[in-house]
Structure formats: C-alpha cells, structure tokens
Amino acid sequence: MDTLKKKIEMHCHTSETSPCGSIPAAEAVREYARIGYGAIVVTDHFNRYVLEGFPGSPREKVDRYLRGYDRASEEGAKAGLIVLLGAESCLAGGPEDFLLYGIGRDFLYEYPRLYAMTQAEVYRACREYGALLFQAHPCRPGLSPRDPSLLDGVEAYNGNVRHQNHNAQAAAFARRHRLLLSSGSDFHEYEDLGRGGLLLPGPISSNAELRTALRNGGYALIEDGQPAGEAPPARPQ
C-alpha cells in the first residue's frame, strides 16, 4: 500500500445545492486541500424535492443545481484541488440512493428528471454515456441493496457518523456480486471531513481518469480516515 499516495473524496455535499449540507462549497474545498486530498467529487442531491424547488425551465433548474459544483470548481482552481462532477439521486421505485460518477453537465441537461427514472433506465443511460452507477449506503435501516446486475459498484464504506451505515454488510454485498467498491465521507458537516475516500497510486484530474481508476482496481478504501484493504478490478463485462 506504500505506492498509494493520492486521496480523492467520492461523496461530498455543498450547502449551495443540498438542503442537508451545512458547509459552503468553497470552504469544503479549502478543508479537503488542507488535509491533503488531491481531488473531490461533488455529489449533491439530484432529487425531486431539490430540483422541483428551483425555478425556471428544466435546463435552468439543472444550472441552479450545479451552483455548488461550480463554486467548488472555482475554489479548487485557487487551492490546487481537482473538483469533479457527480450526483446522488433517489430514483423511481424505492427510497434508495445512487451515486453517479463520470458524468458531465451535458448528462444532466439530457436527463433533467433523472430522479423519475428507474434504476434500469439510469444504468442504461450511464452505460451509453460511459458513466458509472454505484448504490450509496445500501444497508442503512429502511434501505436495501438493489439489483446488482444494474450496478457498477457499491459504496462499501460511508463515513457519515449520524447514520447506522452497516458498512460491513454493504462491502459483503459488493464482493458477493463482484461489484466495484467505493468509500465516501458523505460530507455534510465538519465532523465528516476526510472519514472516507479512495487512496490511489496517481492523481486524478478528469472523469475519464476516475472511471479508469475505478475499473482497474488496485486502490485502497479510506475508512475512519485510514487506508483499508485494496479493491479488486471490475468484473468482466
């Protein structure tokens, strides 16, 4: 694990977009840069109650949703921290949350009502786009692991201390179905800072590099702020 030196946060919310987020995007970026992370993925809630609360056309709603990401990107350029766009969305058919990695603004413009789509529909859209679909914290009380054939991966560790995440069960589900593993702090408040993430052999500066790193495996999950075991590569498609 000595060769794994670059940290990336995979689950981060901003107060500009996520109603449950307490920390402004610029402050989150400065804090992650301060503790040695090289990149973060902004995964604000792309849910019905969020988007339908914004005024304007579907495109204008997406632009308003992207405010947290945009402000994080601006601060990242100053702080030397890479900021990538992701999303966390609750889809049609259940209360479970899904994390989307490797998406761009164009993906959200194409699917402005992503939250009204089924897991199968979103998985197909991700495959066509080249993005990855992970289930977030699948073993919290009231939630269940969803169809593994329609997932690329699972958030095997969620660092939010205000929830019972049952991370060991989530990791077991992922390994049983040979899904990719991820870890995220689920950053909403200062106490979440740096509890999760990935430790990689090299820097990540684009969504394409993130997708490749996740599929190749060989990275470590950060759990409770410390490196844990290395993740296996993606299952054959």
C-alpha positions as CSV (number, residue, x, y, z in Angstrom):
1,M,0.0,0.0,0.0
2,D,3.1,2.2,0.1
3,T,2.5,3.1,-3.6
4,L,-0.9,4.5,-2.9
5,K,-0.5,8.2,-2.2
6,K,-3.3,10.3,-3.8
7,K,-6.6,10.8,-2.0
8,I,-9.9,11.6,-3.5
9,E,-13.2,12.2,-1.8
10,M,-16.0,10.4,-3.5
11,H,-19.1,11.7,-1.7
12,C,-19.3,15.4,-0.9
13,H,-22.3,17.7,-0.5
14,T,-22.4,21.5,-0.6
15,S,-24.8,23.9,1.2
16,E,-25.4,25.8,-2.0
17,T,-27.3,22.8,-3.5
18,S,-28.0,20.0,-1.0
19,P,-30.6,21.2,1.6
20,C,-28.9,18.9,4.2
21,G,-25.4,20.3,3.5
22,S,-24.0,22.7,6.1
23,I,-20.7,23.7,4.6
24,P,-20.4,26.1,1.6
25,A,-18.6,24.6,-1.4
26,A,-15.5,26.9,-1.2
27,E,-15.0,26.0,2.4
28,A,-15.3,22.3,1.7
29,V,-12.6,22.6,-1.0
30,R,-10.2,24.5,1.3
31,E,-10.7,22.0,4.1
32,Y,-10.0,19.0,1.8
33,A,-7.0,20.7,0.4
34,R,-5.8,21.4,3.9
35,I,-5.9,17.7,4.9
36,G,-4.1,16.5,1.8
37,Y,-6.8,15.4,-0.6
38,G,-5.9,15.9,-4.3
39,A,-9.5,15.7,-5.6
40,I,-13.1,15.6,-4.6
41,V,-16.3,14.5,-6.4
42,V,-19.2,16.8,-5.7
43,T,-22.3,14.6,-5.3
44,D,-25.1,16.9,-4.4
45,H,-28.6,15.5,-4.1
46,F,-30.3,15.3,-7.5
47,N,-33.7,14.5,-6.1
48,R,-37.2,15.5,-6.9
49,Y,-37.6,17.7,-3.9
50,V,-34.4,19.6,-4.7
51,L,-34.9,20.1,-8.5
52,E,-38.6,20.9,-8.3
53,G,-37.9,23.5,-5.7
54,F,-35.8,25.5,-8.2
55,P,-37.5,28.0,-10.5
56,G,-37.3,28.0,-14.3
57,S,-37.1,25.6,-17.2
58,P,-35.6,22.1,-16.8
59,R,-32.2,23.5,-18.0
60,E,-32.4,26.4,-15.6
61,K,-33.1,24.0,-12.8
62,V,-30.0,22.0,-13.7
63,D,-27.9,25.2,-13.8
64,R,-29.2,26.1,-10.3
65,Y,-28.4,22.5,-9.1
66,L,-24.8,23.0,-10.4
67,R,-24.2,26.0,-8.3
68,G,-22.4,24.0,-5.6
69,Y,-20.2,22.2,-8.1
70,D,-19.4,25.5,-9.9
71,R,-18.4,27.3,-6.7
72,A,-16.3,24.3,-5.7
73,S,-14.6,24.3,-9.1
74,E,-13.8,28.0,-8.8
75,E,-12.2,27.5,-5.4
76,G,-10.5,24.3,-6.5
77,A,-8.6,26.2,-9.2
78,K,-7.3,28.5,-6.4
79,A,-6.5,25.8,-3.9
80,G,-4.9,23.3,-6.4
81,L,-7.6,20.7,-5.7
82,I,-9.3,18.9,-8.6
83,V,-13.1,19.1,-8.5
84,L,-15.2,16.5,-10.5
85,L,-18.9,16.4,-11.0
86,G,-21.0,13.6,-9.7
87,A,-24.6,13.3,-8.4
88,E,-26.5,11.4,-5.7
89,S,-30.1,10.6,-6.7
90,C,-33.1,8.8,-5.3
91,L,-34.7,7.0,-8.3
92,A,-38.2,5.8,-9.1
93,G,-39.1,2.6,-7.4
94,G,-37.8,3.0,-3.9
95,P,-36.1,5.2,-1.3
96,E,-32.5,4.0,-2.1
97,D,-29.8,6.5,-3.2
98,F,-27.5,6.1,-6.1
99,L,-24.2,7.8,-6.9
100,L,-23.3,8.7,-10.4
101,Y,-19.6,9.0,-11.3
102,G,-18.0,10.2,-14.6
103,I,-20.9,12.5,-15.7
104,G,-20.7,15.9,-17.2
105,R,-23.1,18.8,-17.3
106,D,-24.4,17.5,-20.6
107,F,-25.6,14.3,-19.0
108,L,-27.8,16.3,-16.5
109,Y,-29.1,18.5,-19.3
110,E,-30.1,15.4,-21.2
111,Y,-31.8,13.8,-18.1
112,P,-33.1,16.8,-16.1
113,R,-35.7,14.5,-14.4
114,L,-33.2,11.7,-13.6
115,Y,-35.0,11.1,-10.3
116,A,-38.1,10.0,-12.2
117,M,-36.2,7.2,-14.0
118,T,-35.9,3.6,-12.8
119,Q,-32.6,2.0,-11.9
120,A,-32.6,0.1,-15.2
121,E,-33.1,3.3,-17.2
122,V,-30.4,5.1,-15.4
123,Y,-28.0,2.2,-15.6
124,R,-28.5,2.1,-19.4
125,A,-28.1,5.8,-19.7
126,C,-24.8,5.6,-17.7
127,R,-23.6,2.8,-19.9
128,E,-24.3,4.7,-23.1
129,Y,-22.6,7.8,-21.7
130,G,-19.6,6.0,-20.1
131,A,-20.5,6.8,-16.6
132,L,-20.7,4.5,-13.6
133,L,-23.6,3.8,-11.3
134,F,-23.0,3.0,-7.6
135,Q,-25.5,2.4,-4.8
136,A,-24.9,4.6,-1.9
137,H,-25.0,3.3,1.7
138,P,-27.3,0.3,0.7
139,C,-27.6,-1.2,4.2
140,R,-28.9,1.7,6.2
141,P,-32.1,1.0,8.1
142,G,-35.0,1.3,5.7
143,L,-32.9,0.8,2.6
144,S,-32.0,-2.4,0.7
145,P,-29.3,-3.5,-1.8
146,R,-30.8,-3.1,-5.3
147,D,-30.4,-5.3,-8.4
148,P,-26.6,-5.9,-8.6
149,S,-26.9,-6.6,-12.4
150,L,-27.9,-2.9,-12.8
151,L,-25.0,-1.6,-10.8
152,D,-21.3,-0.9,-11.5
153,G,-20.4,-0.7,-7.8
154,V,-21.4,-0.1,-4.2
155,E,-20.4,2.5,-1.6
156,A,-18.8,-0.2,0.7
157,Y,-17.9,2.4,3.3
158,N,-20.0,5.5,4.2
159,G,-18.4,7.8,6.8
160,N,-21.4,9.8,7.9
161,V,-21.4,9.3,11.7
162,R,-25.1,10.4,12.1
163,H,-26.4,7.2,10.4
164,Q,-26.2,3.5,11.0
165,N,-24.5,2.5,7.7
166,H,-23.7,-1.2,8.4
167,N,-20.7,-0.8,6.1
168,A,-19.5,-4.4,6.6
169,Q,-22.8,-5.6,5.1
170,A,-22.5,-3.2,2.2
171,A,-19.0,-4.4,1.5
172,A,-20.1,-8.1,1.7
173,F,-22.9,-7.4,-0.8
174,A,-20.4,-5.7,-3.2
175,R,-17.9,-8.5,-3.0
176,R,-20.5,-11.3,-3.3
177,H,-21.6,-9.8,-6.6
178,R,-18.1,-8.8,-7.8
179,L,-19.1,-5.1,-7.9
180,L,-16.7,-2.2,-7.7
181,L,-16.0,-0.8,-4.2
182,S,-16.0,2.8,-3.2
183,S,-15.7,4.8,0.0
184,G,-17.0,8.3,0.8
185,S,-17.2,10.6,3.8
186,D,-20.8,11.6,2.8
187,F,-19.5,15.1,3.8
188,H,-22.3,17.3,5.1
189,E,-20.7,18.7,8.3
190,Y,-17.2,19.3,9.6
191,E,-17.2,16.0,11.6
192,D,-17.5,14.1,8.3
193,L,-14.3,15.6,6.8
194,G,-11.8,13.0,5.5
195,R,-13.5,10.0,7.0
196,G,-13.8,8.3,3.7
197,G,-12.5,8.4,0.1
198,L,-10.0,6.4,-2.0
199,L,-6.3,6.2,-1.9
200,L,-4.9,5.9,-5.4
201,P,-1.4,5.4,-7.0
202,G,-1.6,8.6,-9.0
203,P,-3.5,11.8,-9.3
204,I,-7.0,12.1,-10.9
205,S,-7.6,15.1,-13.0
206,S,-10.6,14.1,-15.1
207,N,-13.7,11.9,-15.1
208,A,-12.1,9.7,-17.7
209,E,-9.2,9.1,-15.3
210,L,-11.6,8.4,-12.5
211,R,-13.5,5.8,-14.5
212,T,-10.3,4.1,-15.5
213,A,-9.0,4.0,-11.9
214,L,-12.2,2.6,-10.6
215,R,-12.4,-0.1,-13.2
216,N,-8.7,-1.1,-12.8
217,G,-8.9,-1.5,-9.0
218,G,-5.7,-1.5,-7.1
219,Y,-6.8,1.4,-4.9
220,A,-7.5,1.4,-1.2
221,L,-10.6,2.4,0.6
222,I,-10.3,5.1,3.3
223,E,-12.3,4.1,6.3
224,D,-12.5,6.1,9.5
225,G,-9.8,8.3,8.0
226,Q,-7.3,5.5,7.5
227,P,-6.4,3.3,4.5
228,A,-8.1,-0.1,4.5
229,G,-7.8,-3.0,2.0
230,E,-7.2,-2.7,-1.7
231,A,-10.2,-3.0,-4.1
232,P,-10.3,-5.6,-6.8
233,P,-10.7,-4.7,-10.5
234,A,-14.0,-4.6,-12.3
235,R,-15.8,-7.8,-13.2
236,P,-15.6,-8.7,-16.9
237,Q,-18.3,-7.1,-19.0
